[in-house]
Amino acid sequence: MTRIAILETGRPPKALQPQYGDYADMFDRMLGDGFTTVRFDAAAGALPDPAAFDGSIITGSAAGVYEDHVWLPPLFDWIRAAKGRTRLVGVCFGHQAMAQALGGRVEKSDRGWGVGLHRYEIASVEPWMQPTVASVALSASHQDQVVEQPPETRVILSSAFTPFAGLAWGEDAVSMQPHPEFSPEFTAALTAGRYDRMDAGLVDRALDSLKAPNDRTRVGGWLRSFLSA
């Protein structure tokens, strides 16, 4: 059984949790059989011993990595210390936190919100990306982006909107801006709740995009292969 630590850095809106669960629940469903997970409330300062787990997943969050939260510097220190001691996966905020901690830079993008179903080109085919394809479509929900690539990384996912959408460090650390753990239904509910702070036309287009086929099952399988290697 592959042991995975899930570092919870945020939670979905409370109104959506009864139906969809929290982010750790979504990763549990994505990982499926063969994995056992332990949750750590990283936003409350709880961080695991990385050597006690086969891998660790850093979740999404409404926080920005450049904001003044007391739990962020310890999280960055943990990422630096954990690299090379366990397999690391960062998603959305987790992607940004890994990039920020390991020499990159994150900003609130002047491109605005990235929401709905986005398509990403495979810029580097990693051994765990089997069977491979030329591009994948995944749910997106972010304003912040990695704007400076960390040293010693390979770009694995890229789009015109999000050039550094996926990164790999060596053979044991990967991160991605989109959400393979999000179902289209959850992404739609999350996006529809933002009419009050996003352009209505952008929300409508995002909701319409989610009707198209997505690659969350494929990419979830890739991450299962990466974490169990």
Sequence and secondary structure as in RCSB ss.txt:
>XXXX:A:sequence
MTRIAILETGRPPKALQPQYGDYADMFDRMLGDGFTTVRFDAAAGALPDPAAFDGSIITGSAAGVYEDHVWLPPL
FDWIRAAKGRTRLVGVCFGHQAMAQALGGRVEKSDRGWGVGLHRYEIASVEPWMQPTVASVALSASHQDQVVEQP
PETRVILSSAFTPFAGLAWGEDAVSMQPHPEFSPEFTAALTAGRYDRMDAGLVDRALDSLKAPNDRTRVGGWLRS
FLSA
>XXXX:A:secstr
 EEEEEEE     GGGHHHH  HHHHHHHHH TTEEEEEEEGGGT    GGGSSEEEE   SS TTS  TTHHHH
HHHHHHHBTTBEEEEETHHHHHHHHHTT EEEE TT  EEEEEEEEE S  TT  S  SEEEEEEEESEEEEE  
TTEEEEEE SS TTSEEEETTTEEEESSBTT  HHHHHHHHHTTTTTS HHHHHHHHHHTTS   HHHHHHHHHH
HHH 
